[in-house]
Amino acid sequence: MNISQVLSSAMQYLFAAVARIFSPSDDAYPMVGVQPFDGDPYEGSQWME
């Protein structure tokens, strides 16, 4: 391999990494948000005394 091929492959590797970092996320998580608490604390709890 000559030096130009090595530099070319190194630049492609770096540009692919930068493109992945700054591209929109490809996560497939559901959009659920924060779930509210709608209950009462346990009365036998000694933590809140």
N, C-alpha and C positions, 0 to 999 in steps of 0.2 A: 504494500500500500504506500502510495506516496503521500506527502504532507497535505496536499489539497483535499484528498479524499478523507483523511483523518479529520481535518478541520471542518469539512462539510458535514460529516456524520456527527461530530460534536455539536455543531451549531443546530442541526436538526433536532438532536436530543434536548438541547437547552430550550429551543423554541417550543417544542412539544410540551415540556414541563411548564413553561410560562403560560402557554395557551390553556393548559388544564387548570392552573391556579386561578387565572382571571376569567374563566368561562363560567356561565351560570351553573349552579349546582344540578347534579343529576340524581339527587336523592328522591326516593319515592315514598317519603313518609306521609301519613295522612295529616290533613290540616285540622287538628282537633282542638288545640288551644288548652288553656287552663280550665280544669274542672272545679266548680265551686263546691265548698263543703256544705252539705245540707243535713247536718245531724247534730246530735248533742254529745259532749264529751262523756266518757264513762264516769259514773258517779263514784265508783270504788277506787278511782285513781288517787294515789298519794303524791303524785308529782306536782300538783297544783296547790298543795297545802302551804 
